[in-house]
Amino acid sequence: MSDQSTNAVVWQEIPVTDMKKSVAFYSAVFGYTLTIDESGPNPMAIFPNKDTMAVGGHLYPGKPANDGQGPTPHLAVSGPLEDAMERCTKAGGMIRSPIVTIPPGRFAYAQDIDGNSIGLFEMAS
């Protein structure tokens, strides 16, 4: 029996090969302030979240999936989606799809500098 009072997805982890370069990439593309936290057993850079009950996640040192074949977390962009797509390519990532429009907003599939599949997501206004 499932508990429908909580979110099914509670946390996401994105494996990266170089924390400093990846923090710079995600900060440049999404406009987040990410810093490397080394207080635990492994360093991580936590994505900002205003709601403690919402889905969260972080970057961590790990082995990325081959050529974008892993899960695809969709991350909120600041500003128009087209601007985020341009920032992604300028920061060394790749855009992998045209813009897709769905009722909650618009997104494009991309790959980060390690080849991880990510979604650049703009909420509907």
FENLIN-V527367 format. One record per run of one state. SS is the DSSP state (H for helix, E for strand, - for the rest). FROM is the first residue (numbers start at 0). TO is the last residue. If there is no record, write none. Layout:
ss:SS from:FROM to:TO
ss:SS from:FROM to:TO
This chain:
ss:- from:0 to:9
ss:E from:10 to:15
ss:- from:16 to:17
ss:H from:18 to:29
ss:- from:30 to:35
ss:E from:36 to:36
ss:- from:37 to:42
ss:E from:43 to:45
ss:- from:46 to:54
ss:E from:55 to:60
ss:- from:61 to:64
ss:H from:65 to:67
ss:- from:68 to:71
ss:E from:72 to:75
ss:- from:76 to:79
ss:H from:80 to:89
ss:- from:90 to:92
ss:E from:93 to:94
ss:- from:95 to:98
ss:E from:99 to:101
ss:- from:102 to:103
ss:E from:104 to:110
ss:- from:111 to:115
ss:E from:116 to:122
ss:- from:123 to:124
